């Protein structure tokens, strides 16, 4: 009996030694996925009759602050930013208020997702500290969404503001004063929500506030607003459309760019096609012959003049009630000369016009000195159009599939502002097969009104690839398209000027309404796509993401099947 027990004990000892001898990796347990928890606050969160100038937040673990300058939203805004310490790892946050607090006002410090644990970076979502300098906490709410009036996607970090519409209210308040309340969409939301509001009448405004100063700067900021004042309480979900205003013309002092050209910078996006300024160049009171063109991809105009030996020139700019005069010192500099380059190189697509860009502006082109022939040397008829403002010459002709063309510009075909003409120029062009292109037919449903501008753009919506204007037709055709994925955009052209027009806060005018189709339209080579589009269904980035995921899943399934 004793021997059997001894054997049993020996066997257990051997097993224990073997298990101790086994090598293994040391684990630290489950990964921490929990956000820090507020243990206490001094004074207590949601306290009333706040009299101090600081509060302290204590958490159950070590925390760190992330992107506090972007995440922290204080409402009402403060002129002087509070001092928040420590900046390093700690279990507490101390907020020292450097502003004079308003009486009987509820203040909200929304830390967004800036408070996170030190080890794993788990953030507290939308943590708020709220207090009132009066006897009660305001508790009303207001919500809505943000979209861009023209672009497909809205910006991140859009500020939404409420201004009190009291007897002191003026429209200039958004340029000069802080709002009563402010919130922010942060980096991943299109929606907004105000909390802890007081009942009253307000102006509701959204800003892409580049200066982060809670004031509207039309030069840099986008704005969206509701025309009429809103009352709180209010359970309406408001939609605000952001747009960039067209600034009043303001030119900056010209600079000499060459021996025959001045650069005239201007501020902001200007629509010179609709409202062209009058620009006069003078020498001692005598008006000089000049041409004004756009400087490519810059907010500047080019003023071309015939070379002359002078010490200075005078430039006068006027449009509507705006007027400005400049005196420019002139130095002896190298002069611009005629230079011509083609936009297309080799391949020309069926929808394109052959385009020449010129270094100096053209004043004359002689069609009799321009020859277009096909590969059989047969003459092909063509038309010409010159865009002086952008210095582009367009030549259009009927293109046949798998054909070769040769443009020849003989000496004297093109004459610029300085009476310089071209030498012999030759450009060879080739077309593809019709099967290399796709056709798209859009069948529009529930169009609210006409006329409309129907555009197909790239996926992001920032480059127009083709456009059609409709005064009543709901079947829009885009044939012979270069295969790609298109975004469909429809603009309600309410003022019938055949272009998109932005809004104005002071004029209480919204931008023209823009519709984006929910899905991208995939046009492939040798395909005919017939797409129905219901303009009563608003665009939603969230739905688009889901549709994209479904599409990718379907394509992956088809790929595996093959």
C-alpha positions as CSV (number, residue, x, y, z in Angstrom):
1,X,0.0,0.0,0.0
2,X,2.8,2.4,0.9
3,X,4.7,1.5,-2.2
4,X,1.8,2.3,-4.5
5,X,1.3,5.7,-2.8
6,X,5.0,6.4,-3.3
7,X,4.8,5.6,-7.0
8,X,1.8,7.9,-7.4
9,X,3.6,10.8,-5.6
10,X,6.7,10.2,-7.8
11,X,4.6,10.3,-10.9
12,X,3.0,13.7,-10.0
13,X,6.5,15.1,-9.2
14,X,7.8,14.1,-12.7
15,X,4.7,15.7,-14.4
16,X,5.3,18.9,-12.4
17,X,8.9,19.1,-13.3
18,X,8.1,18.5,-17.0
19,X,5.5,21.3,-17.0
20,X,8.0,23.6,-15.3
21,X,10.6,22.8,-18.0
22,X,8.3,23.7,-20.9
23,X,9.2,26.9,-22.6
24,X,6.4,29.3,-23.5
25,X,5.7,33.0,-24.2
26,X,4.7,35.3,-21.4
27,X,1.4,37.0,-22.2
28,X,0.1,40.3,-20.8
29,X,-3.5,39.3,-20.7
30,X,-6.3,40.7,-22.8
31,X,-5.8,44.0,-24.7
32,X,-7.2,47.0,-23.0
33,X,-10.1,48.4,-25.1
34,X,-11.8,50.5,-22.5
35,X,-11.7,54.3,-22.4
36,X,-10.7,56.1,-19.2
37,X,-13.5,56.8,-16.7
38,X,-14.0,60.1,-14.9
39,X,-13.6,59.4,-11.2
40,X,-14.3,62.9,-9.9
41,X,-14.5,66.5,-10.9
42,X,-14.1,69.7,-8.9
43,X,-16.5,71.4,-9.0
44,X,-18.9,68.6,-9.9
45,X,-20.0,68.3,-13.6
46,X,-23.2,70.0,-14.4
47,X,-22.9,72.3,-11.4
48,X,-24.8,75.6,-11.1
49,X,-23.9,79.1,-9.7
50,X,-20.3,78.5,-10.8
51,X,-18.1,81.3,-9.3
52,X,-14.6,80.1,-9.8
53,X,-12.1,80.3,-12.6
54,X,-10.9,76.7,-12.9
55,X,-12.1,73.0,-12.7
56,X,-10.2,69.7,-12.3
57,X,-11.1,66.4,-13.9
58,X,-9.7,63.2,-12.3
59,X,-9.6,59.8,-14.2
60,X,-9.2,56.2,-13.2
61,X,-6.0,55.7,-15.2
62,X,-3.2,57.7,-16.8
63,X,-4.4,59.7,-19.7
64,X,-3.0,61.9,-22.5
65,X,-4.4,64.7,-24.6
66,X,-4.6,64.2,-28.4
67,X,-5.3,67.0,-30.9
68,X,-6.8,69.2,-28.2
69,X,-6.7,72.3,-30.4
70,X,-9.0,70.7,-33.0
71,X,-11.1,68.6,-30.7
72,X,-12.0,70.9,-27.8
73,X,-15.2,73.0,-28.5
74,X,-16.1,75.6,-25.9
75,X,-19.6,77.0,-26.1
76,X,-20.1,80.0,-25.8
77,X,-16.7,80.7,-27.3
78,X,-14.1,82.5,-25.1
79,X,-12.0,85.4,-26.3
80,X,-9.0,84.1,-24.3
81,X,-8.2,80.4,-24.5
82,X,-8.1,78.5,-21.2
83,X,-4.9,77.1,-19.8
84,X,-5.1,73.3,-19.8
85,X,-2.4,71.4,-17.8
86,X,-0.5,69.1,-17.6
87,X,0.4,68.6,-21.2
88,X,2.1,65.3,-20.5
89,X,0.8,62.0,-19.1
90,X,-1.3,62.4,-15.9
91,X,-4.4,61.1,-14.1
92,X,-6.0,64.5,-14.0
93,X,-6.7,67.6,-16.2
94,X,-6.7,71.1,-14.8
95,X,-8.6,73.8,-16.8
96,X,-7.9,77.4,-15.8
97,X,-10.4,79.9,-17.3
98,X,-8.7,83.2,-18.5
99,X,-12.0,84.9,-19.6
100,X,-14.7,86.8,-17.7
101,X,-17.7,84.5,-17.6
102,X,-21.1,85.9,-18.6
103,X,-23.8,85.9,-16.0
104,X,-26.7,83.3,-16.1
105,X,-25.0,81.4,-18.9
106,X,-24.5,77.7,-19.4
107,X,-21.0,76.8,-20.5
108,X,-20.0,73.5,-22.2
109,X,-16.5,72.2,-22.7
110,X,-16.7,69.4,-25.2
111,X,-13.4,67.6,-25.4
112,X,-14.4,65.5,-28.4
113,X,-12.1,62.5,-28.5
114,X,-9.0,64.3,-27.2
115,X,-8.9,62.4,-23.8
116,X,-7.4,58.9,-24.3
117,X,-5.6,56.4,-22.1
118,X,-1.8,56.5,-22.2
119,X,-1.2,52.8,-23.1
120,X,-3.7,51.9,-25.9
121,X,-5.0,55.3,-26.9
122,X,-8.7,54.5,-26.1
123,X,-10.5,57.8,-26.2
124,X,-13.5,59.0,-24.3
125,X,-16.1,59.8,-27.0
126,X,-17.5,63.3,-26.8
127,X,-16.7,63.9,-23.1
128,X,-18.3,67.1,-21.9
129,X,-17.9,69.2,-18.8
130,X,-20.8,71.6,-18.2
131,X,-21.5,74.3,-15.7
132,X,-23.8,77.3,-15.4
133,X,-23.0,80.7,-13.9
134,X,-26.7,81.0,-13.1
135,X,-29.2,78.9,-11.0
136,X,-30.0,76.3,-13.7
137,X,-28.4,74.4,-16.6
138,X,-29.9,75.1,-20.0
139,X,-31.1,71.9,-21.6
140,X,-32.6,72.5,-25.0
141,X,-31.1,71.0,-28.2
142,X,-30.9,71.6,-31.9
143,X,-29.5,69.4,-34.7
144,X,-29.0,69.1,-38.4
145,X,-26.6,68.2,-41.1
146,X,-23.9,69.8,-43.4
147,X,-23.3,69.4,-47.1
148,X,-21.3,71.3,-49.7
149,X,-23.4,73.4,-52.0
150,X,-21.2,72.4,-55.1
151,X,-18.6,69.8,-54.2
152,X,-19.4,66.2,-53.8
153,X,-18.0,65.8,-50.3
154,X,-18.2,68.2,-47.4
155,X,-15.1,69.4,-45.5
156,X,-14.1,68.0,-42.1
157,X,-14.2,70.1,-38.9
158,X,-17.0,72.4,-39.9
159,X,-18.1,74.9,-37.2
160,X,-21.8,75.5,-36.6
161,X,-22.9,78.6,-34.8
162,X,-25.9,80.3,-33.2
163,X,-26.1,84.1,-32.9
164,X,-28.8,85.6,-30.7
165,X,-31.3,87.6,-32.8
166,X,-31.9,90.3,-30.2
167,X,-32.4,94.1,-30.6
168,X,-28.6,94.5,-31.0
169,X,-28.4,92.1,-33.9
170,X,-26.8,93.2,-37.2
171,X,-25.6,91.0,-40.1
172,X,-22.1,92.2,-39.4
173,X,-22.1,90.1,-36.2
174,X,-20.7,87.1,-38.0
175,X,-17.7,89.1,-39.2
176,X,-16.9,90.8,-35.8
177,X,-18.4,89.0,-32.8
178,X,-18.3,85.6,-31.3
179,X,-21.4,83.4,-31.6
180,X,-23.6,82.6,-28.5
181,X,-23.2,78.9,-29.1
182,X,-20.8,76.8,-31.3
183,X,-20.4,73.1,-32.1
184,X,-18.4,71.2,-34.6
185,X,-18.8,68.2,-37.0
186,X,-15.3,67.0,-36.2
187,X,-13.4,64.8,-38.7
188,X,-15.9,62.1,-39.6
189,X,-19.4,63.5,-39.3
190,X,-21.8,65.4,-41.6
191,X,-24.2,66.0,-38.7
192,X,-24.2,68.4,-35.8
193,X,-25.9,68.8,-32.5
194,X,-26.2,71.6,-30.1
195,X,-26.9,70.9,-26.4
196,X,-27.5,73.0,-23.3
197,X,-29.2,75.8,-25.3
198,X,-31.4,78.6,-23.9
199,X,-34.8,79.3,-25.5
200,X,-34.8,82.2,-27.9
201,X,-34.4,83.4,-31.5
202,X,-31.2,82.8,-33.3
203,X,-29.3,83.0,-36.6
204,X,-27.9,79.5,-37.6
205,X,-24.6,79.6,-39.5
206,X,-22.0,77.0,-40.6
207,X,-18.4,77.9,-41.3
208,X,-15.4,76.1,-42.6
209,X,-13.4,78.3,-40.3
210,X,-9.9,78.2,-41.6
211,X,-8.7,80.8,-39.2
212,X,-10.2,78.9,-36.2
213,X,-11.4,82.2,-34.8
214,X,-15.2,81.8,-34.9
215,X,-15.6,84.7,-37.3
216,X,-16.4,84.7,-41.0
217,X,-13.6,85.7,-43.3
218,X,-15.0,85.6,-46.9
219,X,-11.5,85.5,-48.3
220,X,-10.8,82.1,-46.8
221,X,-14.0,80.6,-45.3
222,X,-16.9,78.7,-46.7
223,X,-20.3,79.6,-45.2
224,X,-23.8,78.1,-45.0
225,X,-26.8,79.7,-43.3
226,X,-30.6,79.6,-42.9
227,X,-32.1,82.8,-44.3
228,X,-34.7,83.2,-41.6
229,X,-34.2,83.3,-37.8
230,X,-35.0,80.1,-36.0
231,X,-36.6,79.7,-32.6
232,X,-35.6,77.3,-29.9
233,X,-37.1,75.0,-28.8
234,X,-37.2,73.5,-32.3
235,X,-37.3,69.8,-33.4
236,X,-36.5,70.6,-37.0
237,X,-33.4,69.0,-38.4
238,X,-31.8,71.8,-40.4
239,X,-29.5,71.3,-43.5
240,X,-26.8,73.8,-44.1
241,X,-25.1,74.1,-47.6
242,X,-21.5,75.4,-47.5
243,X,-20.3,77.6,-50.3
244,X,-17.5,80.0,-51.1
245,X,-18.7,83.5,-51.8
246,X,-17.5,85.3,-54.9
247,X,-15.6,88.3,-53.4
248,X,-15.9,91.8,-54.6
249,X,-13.1,92.7,-57.0
250,X,-10.0,93.8,-55.2
251,X,-6.7,94.1,-57.2
252,X,-3.2,94.3,-55.8
253,X,-0.4,96.5,-57.1
254,X,0.7,95.2,-60.5
255,X,4.3,94.0,-61.1
256,X,6.3,94.0,-64.4
257,X,6.6,90.4,-65.6
258,X,8.6,91.1,-68.8
259,X,9.4,93.8,-71.3
260,X,5.8,93.7,-72.7
261,X,3.6,92.3,-69.9
262,X,2.3,93.3,-66.5
263,X,0.9,90.9,-63.9
264,X,-2.2,92.2,-62.0
265,X,-3.0,90.0,-59.0
266,X,-6.5,89.9,-57.5
267,X,-8.1,88.5,-54.5
268,X,-10.4,85.5,-54.4
269,X,-12.2,83.6,-57.1
270,X,-13.6,86.0,-59.7
271,X,-16.1,85.4,-62.5
272,X,-14.7,87.6,-65.3
273,X,-16.8,85.8,-67.8
274,X,-20.0,87.4,-66.3
275,X,-18.5,90.7,-65.1
276,X,-15.3,91.8,-66.8
277,X,-13.4,94.7,-65.3
278,X,-12.4,97.7,-67.4
279,X,-8.6,97.9,-67.5
280,X,-6.9,100.8,-69.1
281,X,-3.1,101.2,-69.5
282,X,-1.8,104.8,-70.0
283,X,1.5,106.6,-70.6
284,X,1.4,110.2,-69.4
285,X,-2.4,110.3,-69.9
286,X,-2.4,108.7,-73.3
287,X,-4.2,105.3,-73.5
288,X,-2.1,102.5,-74.8
289,X,-3.3,99.5,-76.9
290,X,-3.4,96.5,-74.6
291,X,-4.9,93.0,-74.2
292,X,-5.9,91.4,-70.9
293,X,-5.8,87.7,-70.4
294,X,-5.9,85.2,-67.5
295,X,-2.5,84.1,-66.0
296,X,-2.8,80.2,-66.1
297,X,-3.7,78.6,-62.7
298,X,-3.1,81.8,-60.7
299,X,-5.3,84.6,-59.3
300,X,-3.7,87.2,-61.7
301,X,-4.4,88.9,-64.9
302,X,-1.9,89.6,-67.6
303,X,-1.8,93.0,-69.2
304,X,0.0,92.9,-72.6
305,X,1.3,96.1,-74.2
306,X,3.5,97.1,-77.0
307,X,7.1,97.6,-75.9
308,X,8.1,101.3,-75.4
309,X,10.9,103.1,-73.6
310,X,9.4,104.8,-70.5
311,X,10.2,105.1,-66.9
312,X,6.6,104.3,-65.7
313,X,3.1,103.5,-66.8
314,X,-0.3,104.1,-65.2
315,X,-3.0,101.4,-64.9
316,X,-6.6,102.0,-64.1
317,X,-9.0,99.3,-63.0
318,X,-12.7,99.7,-62.6
319,X,-15.8,97.5,-62.2
320,X,-19.2,98.7,-61.0
321,X,-18.4,101.0,-58.1
322,X,-14.9,99.8,-57.6
323,X,-12.0,101.8,-59.0
324,X,-8.2,101.7,-58.5
325,X,-5.2,103.5,-60.0
326,X,-1.6,102.4,-60.0
327,X,1.7,103.8,-61.1
328,X,4.2,101.1,-62.2
329,X,7.9,101.6,-62.7
330,X,9.1,100.1,-66.0
331,X,12.5,98.5,-66.4
332,X,14.2,97.2,-69.5
333,X,13.5,93.4,-69.4
334,X,13.4,90.5,-71.8
335,X,10.2,90.4,-74.0
336,X,7.8,87.5,-74.4
337,X,7.8,86.0,-77.9
338,X,5.3,83.9,-79.8
339,X,5.4,80.3,-78.8
340,X,2.8,77.7,-79.7
341,X,2.2,74.2,-78.2
342,X,-0.5,71.7,-78.8
343,X,-2.7,70.3,-76.0
344,X,-3.2,66.9,-77.7
345,X,-0.1,64.9,-78.5
346,X,-0.6,62.1,-81.0
347,X,-4.0,60.6,-80.0
348,X,-7.1,62.8,-80.3
349,X,-10.4,61.6,-78.8
350,X,-13.7,62.0,-80.7
351,X,-15.2,64.5,-78.3
352,X,-12.1,66.7,-78.3
353,X,-11.2,69.8,-80.3
354,X,-7.6,70.1,-81.4
355,X,-6.3,72.9,-79.2
356,X,-3.2,75.2,-79.4
357,X,-2.0,77.3,-76.5
358,X,0.0,80.4,-77.3
359,X,2.6,82.2,-75.1
360,X,1.5,85.6,-76.4
361,X,-2.1,86.5,-77.4
362,X,-3.2,86.1,-81.0
363,X,-4.9,88.8,-82.9
364,X,-5.3,87.1,-86.3
365,X,-5.3,83.7,-87.9
366,X,-5.6,83.0,-91.6
367,X,-7.6,79.9,-92.3
368,X,-6.3,79.8,-95.9
369,X,-2.8,79.1,-94.5
370,X,-4.0,76.2,-92.3
371,X,-4.3,72.8,-94.0
372,X,-5.8,69.6,-92.5
373,X,-5.5,66.3,-94.5
374,X,-6.2,62.7,-93.7
375,X,-3.9,59.7,-94.3
376,X,-5.0,59.7,-98.0
377,X,-3.9,63.4,-98.3
378,X,-7.6,64.4,-98.8
379,X,-8.5,67.8,-97.4
380,X,-10.7,67.8,-94.3
381,X,-12.9,70.8,-93.5
382,X,-12.5,72.4,-90.0
383,X,-13.7,75.3,-88.0
384,X,-11.8,77.7,-85.7
385,X,-12.6,79.4,-82.5
386,X,-10.2,81.6,-80.4
387,X,-10.5,82.2,-76.7
388,X,-8.5,85.3,-76.2
389,X,-8.9,85.5,-72.4
390,X,-7.3,82.0,-72.0
391,X,-5.1,82.3,-75.1
392,X,-6.4,79.1,-76.7
393,X,-7.2,78.4,-80.4
394,X,-9.7,75.6,-81.0
395,X,-9.9,73.7,-84.3
396,X,-12.8,71.3,-84.7
397,X,-13.4,68.7,-87.4
398,X,-15.3,65.5,-88.1
399,X,-13.2,62.6,-86.9
400,X,-13.3,59.1,-88.5
401,X,-12.3,55.9,-86.7
402,X,-8.7,54.6,-87.1
403,X,-7.8,57.7,-89.2
404,X,-4.6,59.7,-89.3
405,X,-4.7,63.5,-89.7
406,X,-2.0,66.1,-90.3
407,X,-2.5,69.8,-89.4
408,X,0.0,72.1,-91.2
409,X,0.2,75.8,-90.2
410,X,2.1,77.6,-93.0
411,X,4.1,80.8,-92.3
412,X,1.8,83.7,-91.5
413,X,-1.2,81.5,-90.4
414,X,-1.1,82.9,-86.9
415,X,-0.2,86.5,-85.9
416,X,0.2,87.6,-82.3
417,X,-0.3,91.0,-80.7
418,X,3.3,92.0,-81.6
419,X,2.9,91.2,-85.3
420,X,5.0,88.1,-84.9
421,X,4.0,85.1,-87.1
422,X,4.6,81.4,-86.9
423,X,7.1,79.4,-88.9
424,X,5.8,76.2,-90.5
425,X,4.1,74.0,-87.9
426,X,3.0,70.4,-88.3
427,X,1.0,68.2,-86.0
428,X,0.1,64.6,-86.5
429,X,-3.1,63.2,-84.9
430,X,-4.6,59.7,-84.8
431,X,-8.0,58.4,-83.8
432,X,-9.0,55.1,-82.2
433,X,-11.7,52.7,-82.9
434,X,-15.3,53.5,-81.9
435,X,-15.2,50.3,-79.9
436,X,-12.5,51.9,-77.6
437,X,-15.1,54.2,-76.3
438,X,-18.4,53.9,-74.4
439,X,-21.8,55.7,-74.6
440,X,-23.9,57.0,-71.7
441,X,-27.6,57.8,-71.7
442,X,-29.0,59.5,-68.6
443,X,-32.8,59.3,-68.1
444,X,-33.6,61.9,-65.5
445,X,-36.6,61.6,-63.3
446,X,-38.3,64.1,-61.0
447,X,-36.5,67.1,-62.3
448,X,-37.8,70.0,-60.1
449,X,-37.4,72.7,-62.8
450,X,-35.6,73.8,-65.9
451,X,-33.1,74.8,-67.2
452,X,-30.5,72.4,-65.9
453,X,-26.8,71.8,-66.5
454,X,-25.9,68.1,-66.6
455,X,-22.3,67.3,-66.0
456,X,-20.3,64.2,-65.8
457,X,-17.1,64.6,-63.7
458,X,-14.3,62.5,-62.3
459,X,-14.9,60.4,-59.2
460,X,-14.2,63.2,-56.8
461,X,-16.4,65.6,-58.7
462,X,-13.7,68.3,-59.1
463,X,-13.1,68.0,-62.8
464,X,-15.8,68.4,-65.5
465,X,-15.3,65.9,-68.3
466,X,-18.5,66.6,-70.3
467,X,-21.5,68.8,-70.0
468,X,-24.9,69.3,-71.6
469,X,-27.5,72.0,-71.1
470,X,-31.2,71.1,-71.0
471,X,-34.2,73.4,-71.1
472,X,-36.7,70.6,-70.9
473,X,-35.2,67.4,-72.2
474,X,-34.8,64.6,-69.6
475,X,-32.9,62.2,-71.8
476,X,-29.3,63.3,-71.9
477,X,-26.7,61.6,-74.2
478,X,-23.0,61.5,-73.8
479,X,-21.5,59.5,-76.6
480,X,-17.9,58.3,-77.3
481,X,-16.7,58.8,-73.8
482,X,-13.2,57.7,-72.7
483,X,-13.9,54.7,-70.4
484,X,-13.8,55.4,-66.7
485,X,-16.1,55.8,-63.7
486,X,-18.1,59.0,-63.8
487,X,-19.9,61.1,-61.2
488,X,-23.1,62.7,-62.4
489,X,-23.9,66.2,-61.3
490,X,-27.0,68.3,-62.1
491,X,-27.1,72.0,-61.5
492,X,-30.4,73.9,-61.4
493,X,-29.5,77.0,-63.5
494,X,-32.1,79.3,-62.0
495,X,-30.7,82.6,-63.4
496,X,-30.3,80.9,-66.9
497,X,-26.7,82.0,-67.4
498,X,-25.5,78.5,-68.2
499,X,-23.1,78.3,-65.3
500,X,-23.1,77.5,-61.5
501,X,-23.6,80.6,-59.3
502,X,-22.6,80.7,-55.7
503,X,-24.5,82.5,-52.9
504,X,-24.1,85.5,-50.7
505,X,-24.7,85.9,-47.0
506,X,-25.4,89.7,-47.0
507,X,-27.7,89.3,-50.0
508,X,-29.4,86.4,-48.2
509,X,-29.0,84.3,-51.4
510,X,-28.3,80.6,-51.5
511,X,-26.1,79.0,-54.1
512,X,-27.8,77.4,-57.0
513,X,-29.1,73.9,-56.1
514,X,-26.8,71.0,-57.1
515,X,-27.7,67.3,-57.2
516,X,-25.2,64.4,-57.1
517,X,-26.2,60.9,-58.2
518,X,-25.7,58.4,-55.4
519,X,-23.5,55.9,-57.3
520,X,-20.6,56.3,-59.8
521,X,-21.5,55.3,-63.3
522,X,-19.1,52.8,-64.9
523,X,-18.7,53.3,-68.6
524,X,-16.5,50.7,-70.3
525,X,-15.1,50.3,-73.8
526,X,-17.7,49.2,-76.4
527,X,-20.5,49.5,-73.8
528,X,-23.8,51.4,-74.0
529,X,-25.0,52.4,-70.5
530,X,-28.6,53.4,-70.0
531,X,-28.9,54.9,-66.5
532,X,-32.0,56.1,-64.8
533,X,-31.4,58.8,-62.2
534,X,-34.0,60.0,-59.7
535,X,-33.3,63.6,-58.7
536,X,-35.6,63.3,-55.7
537,X,-33.1,61.0,-53.9
538,X,-30.5,63.1,-52.1
539,X,-26.8,62.2,-52.2
540,X,-25.4,60.5,-49.1
541,X,-21.7,59.7,-48.6
542,X,-22.7,57.0,-46.1
543,X,-24.9,55.2,-48.7
544,X,-22.2,55.6,-51.3
545,X,-19.7,53.8,-49.1
546,X,-22.1,51.0,-48.6
547,X,-22.8,50.7,-52.3
548,X,-19.1,50.8,-53.1
549,X,-18.6,47.9,-50.6
550,X,-21.4,45.9,-52.2
551,X,-19.9,46.6,-55.7
552,X,-16.4,45.5,-54.7
553,X,-17.8,42.3,-53.1
554,X,-19.8,41.5,-56.2
555,X,-16.7,42.1,-58.5
556,X,-14.6,39.9,-56.2
557,X,-17.2,37.1,-56.4
558,X,-17.3,37.4,-60.2
559,X,-13.5,37.3,-60.3
560,X,-13.3,34.2,-58.2
561,X,-16.0,32.5,-60.4
562,X,-13.8,32.9,-63.4
